[in-house]
């Protein structure tokens, strides 16, 4: 079985870990969001790609879901002693090494997809991880700053420094319109038996991937099953509700599925607390969706694959 999954950070990575268990013989390609990427301290940081790589490679900080396990922060402390910021984005010493290697390779002319493949040679994630594009795309957020008025800031500043506490007027993946899918992305989608949307942020993770020209149309041509990141009207984790509000979408499992639309989404898994959800043109199934451990994540991934098989059979 050939599976493609579009993934953001923590929720996507934990789902993928379960997917490996649910489909141990499958060929899994993960298309990673790069809209969260940012340059800090002269280094190129790719948070979502790294979270997937570390989680599947056994190097993630399990408690927080991002960053390296057994991390130290000597470099961060020394930068602070020099008065060098930003202080709100904390990179650990082990994590710095990844960003140094990535930045050196990019400076040498390697595309991000090749760099990601090289980094994964160390971590052996058990999937093929491809960035959505080799071109630079950065998600920016327009806010109404109490002191400076309306201005655009990088998504990471809004998400990490402000904790999405300042309402977003709009969210845009800057550069996406001119970007091209990274090598292998469209081929993987076209060859896929199923495309999965893990419970990643529908606006700034999966939505950003779909904004790269060519990817949405390729995905829409396949059997697509998504897992709701909203349970009982609230995000499973993070501040996805702030992102949905910014684009005028209600924070509910039904509204997110309708936002994707039946032209894109064939099946939708919702939590058992949302059993009443109905979305015209989309097959909805309910089951527990909390990924309390790896086994629970595998059961959710297995249910998504079962729904995909059901829908494929019905189509035949």
Buried (B, 14 or more C-beta within 10 A) or exposed (E): EBBBBBBBBBBBBBBBBBBBBBBEEBBBBBBBBBBBBBEBBEBBBBBBBBBBBBBBBEBBBEEEBBBBBEBEBEBBEEBEEEEEEBEEBEBBBBBBEBBBBBBEBBEEEBBBBBBBBEBBEEBEBBBBBBBBBBBBBBBBBBBEEEEEEEEEBBBBBBBBBBEBEBEBEEBBBBBBEEBBBBEBBBEBBEEBBBBBBBBBBBBBBBBBBBBBEBBBEBBBEBBBBBBBBBBEBEBBBBBBBBBBBBBEBBBBBBBBBBBBEBEBBBBBBBBEBBEEBEBEEBBBBBBBBEBEEEEBBBBBBBBBBBBBBBBBEEEE
